[in-house]
Every structure is written in C-alpha cells, then in structure tokens.
Amino acid sequence: MRTYEILLTLSNGYLPTTKQFTQYLRWILRSGILEPRNRRLSVRGRNAIRDLRAWIEAIAEEAEYKNGNDEIQQFIWELSQTDVDVGMTV
C-alpha cells in the first residue's frame, strides 16, 4: 500500500519530505523484497540485490545528510510557482 500511496501523492503534484522519502527507502530494505539470501536467485541475482540494497542505503543517507531541511522539495515548489515569459523574436 505504501508504494501506491506515494505514487498517488506524486501524481497529484506533491513531493514527500526527506523524512518520508528515507522512511520509505528503509521500509523497502526491511520488507524482505530485496532479500539477498533468497536461494531461488542465482549468484548474480543475489549480488545484484546486494548492490541495489547498498545503493538504496546510500541514497537514504545522502538524502538525510544533504537535504535534511527539504531544500530540494522547496526549490521544486518555488520553481513551479514562477511565471516566466520567454519571448523570442526572430
């Protein structure tokens, strides 16, 4: 349900806060969806899952470190509120 709620929110023009985003990433990691010990996967598949997990963990850490005050979301919102007239004369 979480993924559906996030996609619905994004489709309505809203962005999650950094806290919501990192909580979602950590939920994915805890959920078992990306379990590298799954024996039904090949060795390459398990390695790919390990790499993906490491990538998700790094994104969550960087988001908290670099965007703890939701600066990116604020920038996107401010940008969406601008009214820029790009007049071109040929």
Stockholm file with secondary structure:
# STOCKHOLM 1.0

chainA/1-90         MRTYEILLTLSNGYLPTTKQFTQYLRWILRSGILEPRNRRLSVRGRNAIRDLRAWIEAIAEEAEYKNGNDEIQQFIWELSQTDVDVGMTV
#=GR chainA/1-90 SS CHHHHHHHHHHTTCCCCHHHHHHHHHHHHHHTTTCTTCTTSCHHHHHHHHHHHHHHHHHHHHHHHHCTTCHHHHHHHHHHTCCCCCCCCC
#=GC SS_cons        CHHHHHHHHHHTTCCCCHHHHHHHHHHHHHHTTTCTTCTTSCHHHHHHHHHHHHHHHHHHHHHHHHCTTCHHHHHHHHHHTCCCCCCCCC
//
